[in-house]
Amino acid sequence: MSLCLCRFAAALLVLMCAARVTRAADAQAVLREQAAADKAAIAAQGRIDALADEAHDLAAKYRQAKRDAESLAKYDTQLVTQLESQRAELVSLKQQLAEIAVTEREVQPLLARMLDTLAEFVRLDLPFLPEERAARVTTLRELMARADVTVAEKYRRILEAYQIEMEYGRTLEAYDGLLGEGDAGRSVAFLRVGRVTLLYQTRDGRETGYWDRDQAKWVIDSSWTAAVRDGLKIARRQGAPDLVLAPVPAPKGTR
């Protein structure tokens, strides 16, 4: 009886050991499966995160593309508006150019008449600064013939010449020059009193005279010696401003 019990106990111990081994193997298998499941879950979560990031980037790109499209649409509208404005301006410029062409055709004869009038005025005026004034008229005639100078510039230069001639009528001027031609020419000091009178005096003061409009020639008149001498000092700012006496032609009556 005791022998049977011993065998039974031994068999039971073997079974228990076998059960423990089986449970240990099952536990390891479960652990391996759990590890594999955890690894798969981690990989799946990584793919999910990557897909989420990609979706977020795509959404951001879509929003940026939408903003760009709206901005381009506004810019396109602005360009259309600018293009329409430029077309209208082009039409206006073409019209202005046509008007300018007509104006130039009308202004050119006017400028020519103004220049002829100026030249005639200088010719009939007192003979002061003859070279300078004649050169100004000659320069203007050359300017009128140039195609590279605008009508506006030609008009400005003629007006400038007129203004210079007007200033002569309001000023007192003294300048040196030659009276007479050839061997008869002599160096004198000229005194211009506005456009009223033009007088002269030799360097030594022995001869004084004035331009006679009626006779269109120089007249020697020593009675104006002191007046011309004083006038020259005032014009040259060598003396205090004072009343200048000068011969004035008598006014002519009109019918």
C-alpha positions, 0 to 999 in steps of 0.5 A: 500500500505504501508503495502504491502511494509513493508511485501515485505521489511521484506520478502526481509530482510529474504531472504537476511539474509538467503543468508548470512547464506548460503554463510557463511555455504558455506564459512566454507565448502570451508575452511574445504575442503581447510584445508583437501586438505592442510593436504592431500597435506602435507601428500603427500609431506611427503610421497614424501620426504620419498620416495625421501630419500629412493631412495637416500639411495638406490642409495648410497647403490648401489654405495657403493655395486658397489665399494665393488664389484669392490674392491672385484674383484681386491682383488680376482685377487690379491689372484689368482696372489698370489696363482699362485706365491705361487704354483710356490714357492712351486714347487721351494721349493720342488726342492730345498729340493730334491737338499738339500737331494742330497747335504746332502748325498754328503756333509756328507762323505766330513765332515767325511773326513775333521774331520778325517783329522783334528784329524790326524793333531792334533795327528801328530802336536806339543803336545800343548794344547792336552786336549783342542784340543782333546776335540774339535775333540771329540765334533765335532764327537759327533756333526756329529752323531746328527740328530737335527743339520743341515749340514750347522751348522756341516760344520760351526763348522768344519771350525771354528775348522780348523780356530782355528788350522790355528791361532795357526801357527801365534801366540806366546803363553805361558800357564801352564801345566803338563809335564810327567805323574804320579809321574814324572809329573811336573808343567811347563810353555810351550812356543809355537812359531807358529807351529814351536817349542814347548818349556818348562821351570820348575817353578824354571827355572832350567830345559828347553827343547823342543819337538823333532819332529824327536824323538817324545819326549821331550829333555832337553836342558839348552842352551835355558834357557834365550831364553825361559825365554824371550819368556815367558815374551813376550808371557805373555806381560810382556816384549817388543816384540822382536826377539825370538830364538827357536830351529827349526828342519832342513828341510827334503829333498824329493825324 
